[in-house]
């Protein structure tokens, strides 16, 4: 049995609150018919077209973009340090998406998530806040 830990910052929680849940077409092999199922589109995690632009809007730092990149084919650009920070936040959320999803569900009746560290036993996956 291993102990899993997740550390969430205020900025990560801002992004988690905007994760894009959507309907996806799926095939129900049991009844051999097409159905809709809910899921997360990890290619458009926050619902927009460009990752840095989406993250910057959510974090409230869009105004720090590099002037003249508003129509860049890869999306608006930011100083390298900012892009690295936004990428680190996004990557951490993707890496821990299952854990975060469990935390959201398990903490919805405990007052919700807040910034901090959480842990659980890997074989139980019942999360608790590290005090």
C-alpha positions, 0 to 999 in steps of 0.5 A: 500500500502506497500513500498518494498525495496531491498539493493544490494551490489557489491557482490550481483550484481556479483552473479545476473549477473551470474543467470542461465536462461535456457529452461524448458519443459512445457505443453501448455494446450491451444494447448495441446502440449509440449513447451520450456519456459524460467526460472530460476533454483533455485536449480542451480541458478548460473549454477554449481553443488555446491553452495559455489564453484559457489559463490566463483568462481564468487566472486573471492575467490575460493583460500580461500577454505579449502585444502583437501575438493576439492573432498568432496561429498558436494562440496569444503568447506570454513571457516565457516565465508566465508560460512555464508557470501556466504549463506547470499548473496545467501539467500537474492537474492533468497528471493528477486528474483522477485524484482531483476528481475524487477530491472534488466528489469526496469534499463536496459535503465537507465544505469543498476543496481549499488550497493545501495538501491531501493524502490517501492510501492507494488501496482505499482512495479515501482522501483526507486533508493533511493538517 
